[in-house]
Amino acid sequence: MVLIGGAMAGSLHRKLTLKQLQLVSVLGRELSLSKTAELLHTSRPALSRSLNQMEAALGLVLF
């Protein structure tokens, strides 16, 4: 298994949805919450909530 920020990569699929992985991918590329929300057709508050949920599930800060 590969360690990513202290989390086992093999267990990530049980903690994150495809939509959440897409959010991380787009946010990493754009480096902007507003642009990411626009590209994913969602609101910035909804994107922030999802990011907070991912961080809580993984036990680490993503951005």
N, CA, C and O of each residue as an XYZ file, in Angstrom:
252
protein
N       0.829     -1.188      0.000
C       0.000      0.000      0.000
C       0.871      1.249      0.000
O       1.999      1.239      0.493
N       0.334      2.309     -0.555
C       1.030      3.588     -0.609
C       0.468      4.486      0.475
O      -0.747      4.548      0.663
N       1.334      5.175      1.184
C       0.885      6.120      2.206
C       0.734      7.495      1.590
O       1.658      7.995      0.948
N      -0.422      8.110      1.780
C      -0.684      9.459      1.296
C      -1.119     10.279      2.493
O      -2.223     10.094      3.004
N      -0.268     11.180      2.944
C      -0.601     12.026      4.087
C      -0.987     11.225      5.315
O      -1.817     11.675      6.104
N      -0.411     10.061      5.495
C      -0.711      9.241      6.659
C      -1.890      8.301      6.466
O      -2.158      7.471      7.335
N      -2.597      8.410      5.357
C      -3.750      7.533      5.098
C      -3.339      6.454      4.100
O      -2.571      6.716      3.174
N      -3.841      5.268      4.289
C      -3.544      4.186      3.360
C      -4.305      4.426      2.063
O      -5.525      4.591      2.085
N      -3.608      4.449      0.941
C      -4.236      4.715     -0.347
C      -5.323      3.701     -0.653
O      -6.335      4.054     -1.259
N      -5.143      2.461     -0.254
C      -6.133      1.426     -0.515
C      -7.441      1.645      0.204
O      -8.469      1.119     -0.224
N      -7.436      2.409      1.292
C      -8.668      2.655      2.044
C      -9.357      3.944      1.627
O     -10.455      4.232      2.103
N      -8.738      4.727      0.748
C      -9.339      5.990      0.330
C     -10.658      5.781     -0.395
O     -11.575      6.589     -0.248
N     -10.773      4.707     -1.178
C     -12.003      4.480     -1.932
C     -13.200      4.281     -1.011
O     -14.336      4.492     -1.435
N     -12.976      3.888      0.216
C     -14.073      3.710      1.165
C     -14.433      5.010      1.858
O     -15.471      5.093      2.515
N     -13.601      6.016      1.724
C     -13.821      7.273      2.422
C     -14.255      8.404      1.497
O     -14.905      9.348      1.946
N     -13.911      8.326      0.225
C     -14.197      9.408     -0.707
C     -15.059      8.929     -1.868
O     -14.905      7.811     -2.361
N     -15.968      9.801     -2.290
C     -16.794      9.510     -3.457
C     -16.068      9.978     -4.714
O     -15.098     10.733     -4.638
N     -16.541      9.529     -5.855
C     -15.971      9.966     -7.123
C     -16.107     11.480     -7.266
O     -15.193     12.143     -7.758
N     -17.231     12.022     -6.845
C     -17.453     13.470     -6.924
C     -16.430     14.225     -6.067
O     -15.922     15.269     -6.474
N     -16.134     13.692     -4.886
C     -15.152     14.335     -4.015
C     -13.748     14.259     -4.619
O     -12.984     15.220     -4.528
N     -13.408     13.135     -5.227
C     -12.109     13.017     -5.889
C     -12.000     13.995     -7.053
O     -10.938     14.567     -7.297
N     -13.099     14.180     -7.762
C     -13.125     15.148     -8.856
C     -12.911     16.557     -8.306
O     -12.183     17.351     -8.901
N     -13.536     16.866     -7.182
C     -13.364     18.165     -6.542
C     -11.894     18.413     -6.229
O     -11.370     19.485     -6.529
N     -11.222     17.431     -5.626
C      -9.803     17.573     -5.277
C      -8.966     17.778     -6.541
O      -8.054     18.604     -6.557
N      -9.275     17.033     -7.587
C      -8.532     17.144     -8.838
C      -8.672     18.538     -9.445
O      -7.678     19.163     -9.816
N      -9.904     19.019     -9.544
C     -10.149     20.332    -10.149
C      -9.576     21.441     -9.266
O      -8.964     22.381     -9.774
N      -9.768     21.339     -7.961
C      -9.243     22.357     -7.050
C      -7.716     22.393     -7.095
O      -7.123     23.471     -7.059
N      -7.088     21.247     -7.173
C      -5.634     21.197     -7.287
C      -5.130     21.838     -8.567
O      -4.060     22.446     -8.586
N      -5.897     21.701     -9.629
C      -5.517     22.288    -10.914
C      -5.782     23.786    -10.948
O      -4.938     24.560    -11.398
N      -6.961     24.197    -10.470
C      -7.381     25.594    -10.566
C      -6.857     26.465     -9.423
O      -6.644     27.665     -9.598
N      -6.649     25.852     -8.243
C      -6.203     26.585     -7.048
C      -7.127     27.750     -6.700
O      -6.683     28.785     -6.202
N      -8.415     27.563     -6.970
C      -9.419     28.591     -6.696
C     -10.745     27.916     -6.360
O     -11.283     27.153     -7.163
N     -11.272     28.204     -5.155
C     -12.569     27.635     -4.777
C     -13.677     28.131     -5.693
O     -14.550     27.361     -6.094
N     -13.644     29.423     -6.027
C     -14.694     29.990     -6.879
C     -14.692     29.365     -8.268
O     -15.747     28.996     -8.785
N     -13.521     29.246     -8.872
C     -13.420     28.660    -10.211
C     -13.800     27.182    -10.185
O     -14.464     26.695    -11.101
N     -13.383     26.470     -9.144
C     -13.726     25.054     -9.005
C     -15.231     24.881     -8.883
O     -15.812     24.009     -9.530
N     -15.868     25.706     -8.056
C     -17.322     25.639     -7.898
C     -18.016     25.894     -9.235
O     -18.977     25.208     -9.583
N     -17.529     26.871     -9.972
C     -18.108     27.187    -11.281
C     -17.961     26.006    -12.243
O     -18.920     25.629    -12.917
N     -16.773     25.429    -12.307
C     -16.523     24.315    -13.228
C     -17.321     23.066    -12.864
O     -17.705     22.295    -13.743
N     -17.571     22.867    -11.568
C     -18.320     21.691    -11.118
C     -19.816     21.972    -10.970
O     -20.572     21.119    -10.505
N     -20.232     23.168    -11.365
C     -21.645     23.557    -11.332
C     -22.242     23.398     -9.937
O     -23.294     22.785     -9.759
N     -21.549     23.961     -8.958
C     -22.017     23.920     -7.578
C     -21.729     25.265     -6.929
O     -21.045     26.106     -7.512
N     -22.242     25.464     -5.743
C     -21.977     26.717     -5.039
C     -20.666     26.613     -4.271
O     -20.199     25.519     -3.956
N     -20.088     27.755     -3.981
C     -18.843     27.756     -3.208
C     -19.069     27.214     -1.791
O     -18.234     26.453     -1.302
N     -20.178     27.579     -1.108
C     -20.413     26.995      0.219
C     -20.555     25.468      0.179
O     -20.068     24.786      1.080
N     -21.208     24.929     -0.840
C     -21.356     23.473     -0.958
C     -19.997     22.821     -1.183
O     -19.715     21.756     -0.633
N     -19.165     23.454     -1.983
C     -17.828     22.938     -2.229
C     -17.012     22.955     -0.930
O     -16.300     21.995     -0.637
N     -17.110     24.024     -0.163
C     -16.391     24.121      1.112
C     -16.846     23.047      2.089
O     -16.027     22.451      2.788
N     -18.158     22.800      2.139
C     -18.682     21.747      3.022
C     -18.125     20.382      2.624
O     -17.706     19.600      3.477
N     -18.125     20.108      1.335
C     -17.613     18.827      0.852
C     -16.125     18.681      1.169
O     -15.671     17.607      1.565
N     -15.379     19.751      0.996
C     -13.952     19.731      1.315
C     -13.738     19.475      2.806
O     -12.865     18.694      3.184
N     -14.528     20.127      3.647
C     -14.439     19.907      5.098
C     -14.772     18.464      5.463
O     -14.124     17.880      6.332
N     -15.775     17.886      4.809
C     -16.154     16.494      5.067
C     -15.027     15.541      4.669
O     -14.745     14.574      5.376
N     -14.390     15.817      3.539
C     -13.274     14.977      3.100
C     -12.121     15.052      4.090
O     -11.533     14.030      4.445
N     -11.804     16.253      4.531
C     -10.712     16.425      5.485
C     -11.008     15.687      6.787
O     -10.115     15.074      7.372
N     -12.257     15.744      7.241
C     -12.641     15.036      8.468
C     -12.545     13.522      8.276
O     -12.064     12.812      9.160
N     -12.999     13.030      7.128
C     -12.966     11.591      6.857
C     -11.535     11.063      6.776
O     -11.248      9.946      7.206
N     -10.649     11.880      6.220
C      -9.259     11.454      6.040
C      -8.378     11.786      7.239
O      -7.307     11.207      7.418
N      -8.846     12.726      8.056
C      -8.056     13.131      9.217
C      -6.852     13.978      8.858
O      -5.829     13.937      9.542
N      -6.975     14.756      7.769
C      -5.877     15.639      7.370
C      -6.413     16.836      6.608
O      -7.545     16.829      6.124
N      -5.581     17.866      6.508
C      -5.941     19.075      5.773
C      -5.476     18.903      4.330
O      -4.307     18.611      4.079
N      -6.400     19.086      3.382
C      -6.064     18.893      1.973
C      -5.518     20.163      1.330
O      -4.544     20.114      0.578
N      -6.150     21.304      1.626
C      -5.714     22.572      1.020
C      -5.673     23.646      2.073
O      -5.332     24.790      1.776
